[in-house]
Amino acid sequence: MICQETLLSEENVRRTPFLHCTWVILLLILLLAAFLRLFKLGQSPPGLYQDEAVYAWNSYCLLKTGKDQVGVSWPIYYMRGLGCNYPTLYMYLVLPFQFIAGMNVYTTRLPGALGGILTVWLIYYVGKRLFNTETGLVAACLLAIDPWHHQQTRWGHEVSVTPLLGLVPLALMLWANMIPATGENRPARPFVAVLAGVITGICCYGYQPVRVFVPILLLFIGLLTLPQWWQSQKTRKRILSTVVFIITFTSLFGPLVWQYIFHPEGIGRHALYQSSWVGSSNLSVAIKEIASRYIQHFSPYFLFIQSDTLLSKISPSNESLFHLYMLLLMVAGLVTLFRKFKLSPSARVILAFVLAYPIGDCQGWGQPLNTVRSSPGLCSLVLLAAVGTVNCINWLRKQNYMLALGIAVIFVLLVIGSSARYFYRYYVELPRTPGAYHFFHTDLVEACKWLKPRFDDFDAVFCTDKGMNMPYIITLAVLGYEPKQWFNEPREFTTLGEWDYYTRYGKMYFMYDKLFKPPEEQYLAGRVLLIIRPGEIDLPDPNKQIIRKISRPDGTVTLWLCKP
């Protein structure tokens, strides 16, 4: 007995330095992830996207009045913004940051950035539980520097937290010991299972693709690990954990399903306006299109060469979702998982995660592959690469230690070089590109910042809509407009198809062609400000009437602020 205790004590002493080293490495990775996601958060990308402004403004309305911008008190299933009905989760995530620091671009983007940092820690936890500490650390490092994840977590769109929402259910079920992991036989945790069910259900109130991805992920994990799961259901605690997870998850997810079935005109408003969508075509066409789109998401061209139309605006030009070295790591990971498939439940869990990855972008077709819709499964590919990395290192180390060391050094240098190039382009070049400049309404944001302290000096402000997308919501967010004024003052808008085009709120007017014709005298009399494109309106004396010009970084003038 004494000898056994002595051996255990010696083993703990040997493991202690490695344990400390692990936490130091993880802390450094998290600090790197935090720096990359918080550095220049308001400048890269520049300005404010209209969907970001929707969340900023509706959170602000809730904070000040308890109602969203259309007067609904504390909405649950969706909120109306721009005409489209948005999920509400991100709006509530923004709320505490606005309570502390007000409405601005930083508080709008902070939930995504902080969620990205949390995702890096969670992927370490998942990798460690399913495989080993090395896999967890490699996964965390790869995710911290991954272009796709980095870009998605740096803007105030609901998609910025979707990688987190896609990973949280898996992490929570591992914490509750509900998922069989290789080499583990931990006791069930019914109370943690309740928490896992509740949070997994709440995740589905985020971006719409998450509502498809999460139940499909749970289904795939259940199917691929069914024998081990069934064998584990031998104690009351394990059965209770499964039952309470299902009940709590269903109690939150069920109402969403009810809304989609019986009130699709509200929660599914966006889908109703899509011509190529599940439900808009016959079953055979839908199955064929979904299968084709699903397969395309695994194309090396899509993952390592091409970027979609949206990503090209929030990323440096010609940047792919993953660096090319990730292709080799993912292939190695796939080989490893197939080799371990029969004996390793962990391998099957990761494969289930990978198989579910494209699901969020397979509800519609007829448009290019959409990386924001498939982003709930982003972490699955990073975990796949981490498994491949550790397996390659172990194999090379067995063959020749010095060869393994040399290859590791070359690989690390390649990763550092690729990442340095990408991050330089992201932080330095991206804010200067015309595409990102106009996509994020950078010129209008600058105009509103100039106008904000002078707003009371004008009786009317007329703003162009040329080259802008829903400028009214940008002005509300940047001007810090008072919600009580918004509800009390005149508002005018026209609904065309899915979208609401606002032509007026208070003394702000938006000059949409064929929708709004301001009275001539308002141009010529009173204290009036025009925010227009150069040459959009003939000015009798431009030199005297133009009071400010706003230019892109390349020197091109994009807006005039002038008096008629």
C-alpha positions as CSV (number, residue, x, y, z in Angstrom):
1,M,0.0,0.0,0.0
2,I,2.8,2.4,0.9
3,C,4.7,1.4,-2.3
4,Q,1.6,2.1,-4.4
5,E,1.0,5.5,-2.7
6,T,4.7,6.4,-3.3
7,L,4.4,5.5,-7.0
8,L,1.2,7.6,-7.4
9,S,2.9,10.5,-5.6
10,E,5.9,10.3,-8.0
11,E,3.6,10.2,-11.0
12,N,1.8,13.3,-9.8
13,V,5.1,15.1,-9.4
14,R,6.2,14.2,-12.9
15,R,2.8,15.3,-14.4
16,T,2.7,18.7,-12.5
17,P,5.2,20.6,-14.7
18,F,3.3,19.4,-17.8
19,L,0.0,20.5,-16.3
20,H,1.4,24.0,-15.6
21,C,2.9,24.1,-19.1
22,T,-0.5,23.2,-20.6
23,W,-2.3,26.0,-18.8
24,V,0.5,28.5,-19.7
25,I,0.2,27.5,-23.4
26,L,-3.6,27.7,-23.3
27,L,-3.4,31.1,-21.7
28,L,-1.0,32.4,-24.4
29,I,-3.4,31.0,-27.1
30,L,-6.3,32.8,-25.5
31,L,-4.4,36.0,-25.2
32,L,-3.5,35.8,-28.9
33,A,-7.1,35.1,-29.8
34,A,-8.2,38.1,-27.6
35,F,-5.7,40.4,-29.2
36,L,-6.6,39.4,-32.8
37,R,-10.4,39.8,-32.1
38,L,-10.2,43.1,-30.1
39,F,-7.4,45.0,-31.8
40,K,-8.9,47.8,-34.0
41,L,-12.4,46.4,-33.5
42,G,-13.9,49.7,-34.7
43,Q,-11.6,50.2,-37.7
44,S,-11.3,46.7,-39.2
45,P,-13.8,46.4,-40.7
46,P,-14.5,50.2,-41.0
47,G,-17.8,51.8,-40.6
48,L,-21.1,50.0,-39.8
49,Y,-23.0,47.4,-41.8
50,Q,-26.8,47.8,-41.9
51,D,-27.4,44.5,-40.0
52,E,-25.0,45.6,-37.3
53,A,-27.0,48.8,-37.0
54,V,-30.3,46.9,-36.7
55,Y,-29.0,45.1,-33.6
56,A,-27.4,48.2,-32.1
57,W,-30.6,50.3,-32.6
58,N,-33.1,47.6,-31.4
59,S,-31.0,46.9,-28.4
60,Y,-30.9,50.6,-27.6
61,C,-34.7,50.8,-28.0
62,L,-35.1,47.9,-25.6
63,L,-32.7,49.5,-23.1
64,K,-34.5,52.8,-23.2
65,T,-38.1,51.8,-23.6
66,G,-38.5,48.1,-23.2
67,K,-39.7,47.8,-26.9
68,D,-38.0,47.1,-30.2
69,Q,-38.1,49.7,-33.0
70,V,-41.6,48.7,-34.1
71,G,-43.0,48.8,-30.6
72,V,-43.0,45.1,-29.6
73,S,-42.2,44.6,-25.9
74,W,-39.2,42.3,-25.3
75,P,-39.6,40.1,-28.5
76,I,-38.7,36.5,-28.2
77,Y,-39.0,34.8,-31.6
78,Y,-38.0,37.6,-34.0
79,M,-37.7,41.3,-34.3
80,R,-38.5,43.4,-37.4
81,G,-35.7,45.3,-38.8
82,L,-35.4,46.7,-42.4
83,G,-38.5,44.6,-43.2
84,C,-36.8,41.3,-42.6
85,N,-37.5,39.5,-39.3
86,Y,-34.3,39.0,-37.4
87,P,-33.5,36.4,-34.6
88,T,-33.4,38.1,-31.2
89,L,-30.5,36.4,-29.3
90,Y,-27.8,38.7,-30.5
91,M,-29.9,41.7,-29.6
92,Y,-30.0,40.6,-26.0
93,L,-26.3,39.8,-26.0
94,V,-25.6,43.4,-27.0
95,L,-27.9,44.8,-24.3
96,P,-25.6,44.6,-21.2
97,F,-22.7,46.1,-23.2
98,Q,-24.9,49.1,-24.1
99,F,-26.0,49.4,-20.5
100,I,-22.3,49.8,-19.5
101,A,-20.9,51.8,-22.4
102,G,-23.7,53.1,-24.5
103,M,-24.6,52.5,-28.2
104,N,-21.5,52.5,-30.4
105,V,-19.7,50.2,-32.8
106,Y,-17.6,48.6,-30.0
107,T,-20.5,47.6,-27.9
108,T,-22.2,46.2,-31.0
109,R,-19.2,44.1,-32.0
110,L,-18.0,43.0,-28.5
111,P,-20.4,40.1,-28.1
112,G,-19.1,38.5,-31.2
113,A,-15.4,39.2,-30.3
114,L,-15.8,37.9,-26.8
115,G,-17.8,34.9,-28.1
116,G,-15.0,34.1,-30.5
117,I,-12.5,34.1,-27.6
118,L,-14.8,31.8,-25.6
119,T,-15.1,29.5,-28.6
120,V,-11.3,29.1,-28.7
121,W,-11.4,27.9,-25.1
122,L,-14.3,25.6,-25.7
123,I,-12.7,23.9,-28.7
124,Y,-9.7,23.2,-26.4
125,Y,-12.1,21.6,-23.9
126,V,-13.8,19.5,-26.6
127,G,-10.5,18.4,-28.2
128,K,-9.1,17.4,-24.8
129,R,-12.2,15.5,-23.7
130,L,-12.6,13.6,-27.0
131,F,-8.9,12.9,-27.6
132,N,-6.1,14.4,-25.5
133,T,-4.6,17.6,-24.3
134,E,-2.4,18.0,-27.3
135,T,-5.4,17.8,-29.7
136,G,-7.2,20.4,-27.6
137,L,-4.2,22.8,-27.6
138,V,-3.7,22.4,-31.4
139,A,-7.4,23.0,-32.1
140,A,-7.4,26.1,-29.9
141,C,-4.3,27.5,-31.7
142,L,-5.6,26.7,-35.2
143,L,-9.0,28.4,-34.4
144,A,-7.3,31.4,-32.8
145,I,-5.5,32.3,-36.1
146,D,-8.1,30.9,-38.6
147,P,-9.2,33.6,-41.1
148,W,-12.8,32.4,-41.4
149,H,-13.4,32.4,-37.6
150,H,-11.4,35.6,-37.1
151,Q,-13.4,37.6,-39.7
152,Q,-16.8,36.3,-38.5
153,T,-16.2,37.3,-34.9
154,R,-15.2,40.9,-35.6
155,W,-18.5,42.5,-36.7
156,G,-21.9,43.0,-34.9
157,H,-23.9,40.6,-37.1
158,E,-25.7,37.6,-35.5
159,V,-23.4,35.3,-37.5
160,S,-20.5,36.4,-35.3
161,V,-21.5,34.1,-32.5
162,T,-22.7,31.1,-34.7
163,P,-19.4,29.2,-34.4
164,L,-19.9,29.4,-30.6
165,L,-23.6,28.4,-30.8
166,G,-22.6,25.4,-33.0
167,L,-19.9,24.2,-30.5
168,V,-21.6,24.9,-27.2
169,P,-24.1,21.9,-27.4
170,L,-21.2,19.5,-27.9
171,A,-19.1,21.0,-25.1
172,L,-22.0,21.0,-22.7
173,M,-23.0,17.4,-23.4
174,L,-19.4,16.4,-22.8
175,W,-19.4,18.3,-19.5
176,A,-22.6,16.4,-18.5
177,N,-20.9,13.2,-19.5
178,M,-23.7,12.4,-21.9
179,I,-21.5,11.7,-25.0
180,P,-19.3,8.6,-24.9
181,A,-15.7,9.5,-25.3
182,T,-12.9,7.1,-25.9
183,G,-11.3,5.8,-22.7
184,E,-13.8,7.6,-20.4
185,N,-16.3,6.2,-18.0
186,R,-17.3,9.2,-16.0
187,P,-20.5,9.4,-13.9
188,A,-23.6,11.1,-15.3
189,R,-24.4,14.7,-14.2
190,P,-28.2,15.2,-14.3
191,F,-28.0,18.8,-13.1
192,V,-25.4,19.7,-15.7
193,A,-27.6,17.9,-18.3
194,V,-30.5,20.3,-17.4
195,L,-28.2,23.2,-18.0
196,A,-27.0,21.7,-21.2
197,G,-30.5,21.3,-22.5
198,V,-31.5,24.8,-21.5
199,I,-28.4,26.5,-23.1
200,T,-28.6,24.3,-26.2
201,G,-32.3,25.4,-26.6
202,I,-31.3,29.0,-26.2
203,C,-28.6,28.7,-28.9
204,C,-31.4,28.0,-31.4
205,Y,-32.8,31.5,-30.8
206,G,-29.7,32.8,-32.7
207,Y,-29.0,32.9,-36.4
208,Q,-31.6,30.9,-38.4
209,P,-29.1,28.2,-39.7
210,V,-28.3,27.3,-36.1
211,R,-31.9,26.2,-35.7
212,V,-31.3,23.5,-38.4
213,F,-27.7,22.7,-37.5
214,V,-28.1,22.0,-33.8
215,P,-30.9,19.3,-34.0
216,I,-29.1,17.7,-37.0
217,L,-25.9,17.6,-35.1
218,L,-27.6,15.9,-32.1
219,L,-29.2,13.4,-34.5
220,F,-25.9,12.6,-36.2
221,I,-24.1,12.2,-32.9
222,G,-26.9,9.9,-31.6
223,L,-26.8,7.7,-34.7
224,L,-23.1,7.3,-34.9
225,T,-22.6,6.6,-31.2
226,L,-25.8,4.7,-30.6
227,P,-24.3,1.4,-29.5
228,Q,-22.0,3.0,-26.9
229,W,-24.7,5.3,-25.7
230,W,-27.2,2.5,-25.3
231,Q,-24.8,0.4,-23.3
232,S,-24.1,3.4,-21.0
233,Q,-27.8,3.7,-20.1
234,K,-27.5,1.3,-17.2
235,T,-27.9,3.6,-14.2
236,R,-30.7,5.9,-13.1
237,K,-28.4,8.9,-13.3
238,R,-27.6,8.3,-17.0
239,I,-31.2,7.7,-17.9
240,L,-32.3,10.8,-15.9
241,S,-29.6,12.9,-17.7
242,T,-30.9,11.9,-21.1
243,V,-34.5,12.5,-20.2
244,V,-34.0,15.9,-18.6
245,F,-31.8,17.0,-21.5
246,I,-34.4,16.1,-24.0
247,I,-37.2,17.7,-21.9
248,T,-35.4,21.0,-21.4
249,F,-34.1,21.2,-24.9
250,T,-37.5,20.4,-26.4
251,S,-39.3,22.9,-24.1
252,L,-37.2,25.7,-25.7
253,F,-36.8,24.4,-29.2
254,G,-40.4,23.2,-29.5
255,P,-42.0,26.7,-29.5
256,L,-39.7,27.7,-32.4
257,V,-40.9,24.7,-34.4
258,W,-44.5,25.7,-33.5
259,Q,-43.9,29.2,-34.9
260,Y,-42.4,27.8,-38.2
261,I,-45.4,25.5,-38.7
262,F,-48.3,27.7,-37.7
263,H,-46.9,31.3,-38.1
264,P,-44.3,31.1,-40.9
265,E,-45.4,34.6,-42.1
266,G,-43.6,36.0,-39.0
267,I,-40.6,33.9,-38.0
268,G,-40.1,32.6,-41.5
269,R,-40.7,35.9,-43.4
270,H,-37.4,35.9,-45.1
271,A,-37.8,32.4,-46.5
272,L,-41.2,33.2,-47.9
273,Y,-39.5,35.7,-50.3
274,Q,-37.0,33.2,-51.6
275,S,-37.7,31.5,-54.9
276,S,-35.3,28.6,-54.3
277,W,-36.0,27.4,-50.8
278,V,-37.1,24.3,-49.0
279,G,-40.9,24.3,-49.4
280,S,-40.9,26.4,-52.6
281,S,-40.1,23.5,-54.9
282,N,-41.2,19.9,-55.2
283,L,-39.5,17.3,-53.0
284,S,-37.4,15.7,-55.7
285,V,-35.9,19.0,-56.8
286,A,-35.3,20.1,-53.2
287,I,-33.5,16.8,-52.4
288,K,-31.3,17.1,-55.5
289,E,-30.4,20.7,-54.9
290,I,-29.7,20.2,-51.2
291,A,-27.5,17.2,-51.9
292,S,-25.5,19.1,-54.5
293,R,-25.1,22.1,-52.3
294,Y,-24.1,19.9,-49.3
295,I,-21.3,18.2,-51.3
296,Q,-20.0,21.5,-52.7
297,H,-19.2,22.7,-49.1
298,F,-16.4,20.1,-48.9
299,S,-14.8,21.2,-52.1
300,P,-11.1,22.2,-51.7
301,Y,-11.8,25.1,-54.1
302,F,-14.5,26.5,-51.8
303,L,-12.5,25.9,-48.5
304,F,-9.0,26.8,-49.6
305,I,-9.2,29.0,-52.7
306,Q,-12.5,30.8,-53.2
307,S,-14.4,33.1,-50.9
308,D,-18.1,33.9,-51.2
309,T,-19.4,37.4,-52.1
310,L,-20.1,38.5,-48.6
311,L,-16.8,37.3,-47.2
312,S,-15.0,39.3,-49.9
313,K,-16.3,42.5,-48.2
314,I,-15.2,41.6,-44.7
315,S,-11.9,40.0,-45.7
316,P,-8.9,41.0,-47.7
317,S,-9.4,40.3,-51.4
318,N,-8.5,36.7,-52.6
319,E,-8.3,35.3,-49.1
320,S,-9.8,31.9,-48.5
321,L,-11.6,30.4,-45.6
322,F,-8.6,28.4,-44.4
323,H,-4.9,28.6,-45.2
324,L,-3.7,26.0,-47.6
325,Y,-1.7,24.0,-45.0
326,M,-5.0,23.1,-43.4
327,L,-5.9,20.9,-46.4
328,L,-3.1,18.5,-45.5
329,L,-4.1,18.5,-41.8
330,M,-7.7,17.9,-42.6
331,V,-6.9,15.0,-44.9
332,A,-4.7,13.5,-42.2
333,G,-7.5,14.0,-39.7
334,L,-10.0,12.3,-41.9
335,V,-7.7,9.3,-42.4
336,T,-7.2,9.1,-38.6
337,L,-10.9,9.2,-37.9
338,F,-11.8,6.5,-40.4
339,R,-9.0,4.3,-39.0
340,K,-10.4,4.7,-35.5
341,F,-14.1,4.7,-36.5
342,K,-14.9,1.2,-35.3
343,L,-13.2,1.3,-31.8
344,S,-13.3,5.1,-31.0
345,P,-16.6,6.8,-30.0
346,S,-14.7,10.1,-30.1
347,A,-13.8,9.6,-33.7
348,R,-17.4,9.1,-34.5
349,V,-18.5,12.2,-32.6
350,I,-16.0,14.4,-34.7
351,L,-17.2,12.8,-37.9
352,A,-20.8,13.5,-36.9
353,F,-19.8,17.2,-36.3
354,V,-18.1,17.3,-39.7
355,L,-21.0,15.7,-41.5
356,A,-23.4,18.3,-40.0
357,Y,-21.1,21.3,-40.9
358,P,-22.8,22.4,-44.2
359,I,-26.4,21.8,-43.1
360,G,-27.1,25.5,-42.2
361,D,-26.5,26.5,-45.9
362,C,-28.5,23.8,-47.5
363,Q,-32.0,25.2,-47.0
364,G,-31.8,27.3,-50.1
365,W,-30.1,27.2,-53.5
366,G,-29.7,29.2,-56.6
367,Q,-27.1,31.4,-55.0
368,P,-23.3,31.0,-54.3
369,L,-22.4,29.0,-51.2
370,N,-22.8,31.1,-48.2
371,T,-20.1,31.0,-45.5
372,V,-22.2,32.7,-42.8
373,R,-24.9,30.1,-43.0
374,S,-22.4,27.2,-42.8
375,S,-20.4,28.8,-40.0
376,P,-22.1,26.9,-37.2
377,G,-20.1,23.9,-38.3
378,L,-16.8,25.8,-38.7
379,C,-15.2,24.3,-35.6
380,S,-15.7,20.8,-36.8
381,L,-13.2,21.3,-39.6
382,V,-10.7,22.9,-37.2
383,L,-11.0,19.9,-34.8
384,L,-10.5,17.6,-37.8
385,A,-7.3,19.4,-38.7
386,A,-6.1,19.2,-35.0
387,V,-6.6,15.5,-35.0
388,G,-4.6,15.2,-38.2
389,T,-1.8,17.4,-36.8
390,V,-1.3,15.4,-33.6
391,N,-1.5,12.1,-35.5
392,C,1.1,13.2,-38.0
393,I,3.4,14.4,-35.2
394,N,3.1,11.2,-33.3
395,W,3.8,9.1,-36.5
396,L,6.8,11.2,-37.5
397,R,8.2,11.0,-34.0
398,K,8.1,7.3,-34.1
399,Q,9.9,7.2,-37.4
400,N,12.6,9.6,-36.8
401,Y,12.7,12.2,-34.0
402,M,15.0,14.6,-35.7
403,L,13.1,14.4,-38.9
404,A,9.9,15.1,-37.0
405,L,11.5,18.1,-35.3
406,G,12.7,19.5,-38.6
407,I,9.3,19.1,-40.3
408,A,7.6,20.7,-37.2
409,V,9.9,23.7,-37.4
410,I,9.2,24.2,-41.2
411,F,5.5,23.8,-40.6
412,V,5.5,26.4,-37.7
413,L,7.4,28.8,-39.9
414,L,4.8,28.3,-42.7
415,V,1.9,28.9,-40.3
416,I,3.6,32.1,-39.0
417,G,4.3,33.4,-42.5
418,S,0.8,32.7,-43.8
419,S,-0.8,34.2,-40.7
420,A,1.4,37.3,-40.7
421,R,0.5,37.9,-44.3
422,Y,-3.2,37.5,-43.7
423,F,-3.3,39.7,-40.5
424,Y,-1.3,42.5,-42.2
425,R,-3.7,42.5,-45.1
426,Y,-6.7,42.4,-42.7
427,Y,-5.7,45.2,-40.4
428,V,-3.8,47.4,-42.9
429,E,-5.3,46.8,-46.4
430,L,-8.9,45.9,-45.7
431,P,-10.0,49.3,-44.3
432,R,-8.6,51.0,-47.4
433,T,-10.4,48.9,-50.0
434,P,-13.4,50.5,-51.7
435,G,-15.4,47.4,-51.4
436,A,-15.2,47.3,-47.6
437,Y,-15.5,51.1,-47.4
438,H,-18.8,51.2,-49.1
439,F,-20.2,47.9,-47.8
440,F,-19.8,49.2,-44.2
441,H,-21.1,52.7,-45.1
442,T,-17.9,54.3,-43.8
443,D,-18.6,57.6,-45.5
444,L,-22.1,57.9,-44.0
445,V,-20.8,56.9,-40.6
446,E,-18.3,59.8,-40.8
447,A,-21.0,62.2,-42.0
448,C,-23.2,61.2,-39.0
449,K,-20.3,61.6,-36.6
450,W,-19.8,65.1,-37.9
451,L,-23.6,65.8,-37.8
452,K,-24.2,64.5,-34.3
453,P,-23.0,67.5,-32.3
454,R,-24.6,69.9,-34.8
455,F,-27.9,68.1,-35.3
456,D,-29.9,70.8,-33.5
457,D,-28.5,73.4,-35.9
458,F,-30.7,72.1,-38.8
459,D,-34.4,71.9,-39.4
460,A,-34.2,69.2,-42.0
461,V,-31.5,66.8,-43.2
462,F,-31.8,65.2,-46.6
463,C,-29.7,62.1,-47.2
464,T,-29.0,60.2,-50.4
465,D,-29.6,56.5,-50.8
466,K,-27.2,56.1,-53.7
467,G,-24.7,53.3,-53.1
468,M,-26.2,52.7,-49.6
469,N,-28.3,50.0,-48.1
470,M,-31.0,51.2,-45.7
471,P,-29.2,54.4,-44.7
472,Y,-31.9,55.3,-42.1
473,I,-30.8,52.5,-39.7
474,I,-27.1,53.7,-40.0
475,T,-28.0,57.2,-39.1
476,L,-30.1,56.1,-36.1
477,A,-27.3,54.1,-34.7
478,V,-24.5,56.6,-35.2
479,L,-26.5,59.7,-34.2
480,G,-27.5,57.9,-31.0
481,Y,-31.1,58.9,-31.7
482,E,-33.4,58.9,-28.7
483,P,-35.9,56.0,-29.0
484,K,-38.6,58.1,-27.4
485,Q,-38.2,60.7,-30.2
486,W,-38.4,57.8,-32.7
487,F,-41.8,56.7,-31.3
488,N,-43.2,60.2,-30.9
489,E,-42.1,61.9,-34.2
490,P,-43.5,61.3,-37.7
491,R,-42.2,58.2,-39.6
492,E,-42.8,57.4,-43.2
493,F,-41.8,54.2,-45.0
494,T,-42.9,52.1,-48.0
495,T,-42.8,48.2,-47.9
496,L,-41.6,46.8,-51.2
497,G,-41.5,43.0,-51.2
498,E,-39.7,42.0,-48.1
499,W,-38.1,45.3,-47.2
500,D,-39.2,48.5,-45.5
501,Y,-37.8,51.6,-47.1
502,Y,-37.9,54.6,-44.7
503,T,-38.1,57.9,-46.3
504,R,-38.5,59.9,-43.1
505,Y,-38.1,59.9,-39.4
506,G,-38.3,63.2,-37.5
507,K,-36.3,65.7,-39.5
508,M,-34.3,63.1,-41.3
509,Y,-35.3,62.5,-44.9
510,F,-34.0,59.8,-47.3
511,M,-34.2,60.6,-51.0
512,Y,-35.3,57.3,-52.6
513,D,-36.1,57.6,-56.3
514,K,-39.9,57.2,-57.0
515,L,-40.6,56.9,-53.2
516,F,-39.8,60.3,-51.9
517,K,-40.1,63.8,-53.4
518,P,-39.3,66.6,-50.9
519,P,-41.0,69.9,-51.4
520,E,-38.9,72.3,-53.3
521,E,-39.0,75.1,-50.7
522,Q,-37.4,72.8,-48.1
523,Y,-34.3,72.7,-50.3
524,L,-34.1,76.4,-50.6
525,A,-35.3,77.8,-47.3
526,G,-34.6,77.2,-43.6
527,R,-31.7,75.5,-42.0
528,V,-31.2,72.5,-44.3
529,L,-28.3,70.0,-44.7
530,L,-27.8,67.8,-47.8
531,I,-25.8,64.6,-47.5
532,I,-25.4,63.7,-51.2
533,R,-23.0,62.1,-53.7
534,P,-20.8,64.5,-55.6
535,G,-22.8,65.9,-58.5
536,E,-26.0,64.2,-57.5
537,I,-27.8,67.6,-57.2
538,D,-26.9,70.7,-59.2
539,L,-25.6,73.4,-56.8
540,P,-25.6,77.0,-58.0
541,D,-22.4,77.8,-56.1
542,P,-20.6,74.6,-54.9
543,N,-17.7,76.4,-53.4
544,K,-19.9,78.2,-50.9
545,Q,-22.6,75.5,-50.4
546,I,-20.3,72.5,-49.8
547,I,-19.3,72.7,-46.1
548,R,-17.5,69.4,-45.9
549,K,-16.2,66.7,-48.3
550,I,-15.8,63.1,-47.2
551,S,-13.2,61.0,-49.1
552,R,-12.1,57.4,-49.3
553,P,-8.6,56.4,-48.3
554,D,-7.6,56.6,-52.0
555,G,-8.6,60.2,-52.1
556,T,-11.9,59.8,-54.0
557,V,-14.6,62.1,-52.7
558,T,-17.7,60.1,-51.9
559,L,-20.0,62.5,-50.1
560,W,-20.8,66.2,-50.0
561,L,-22.3,67.8,-46.9
562,C,-23.7,71.0,-48.1
563,K,-26.4,73.7,-47.7
564,P,-28.8,74.3,-50.6
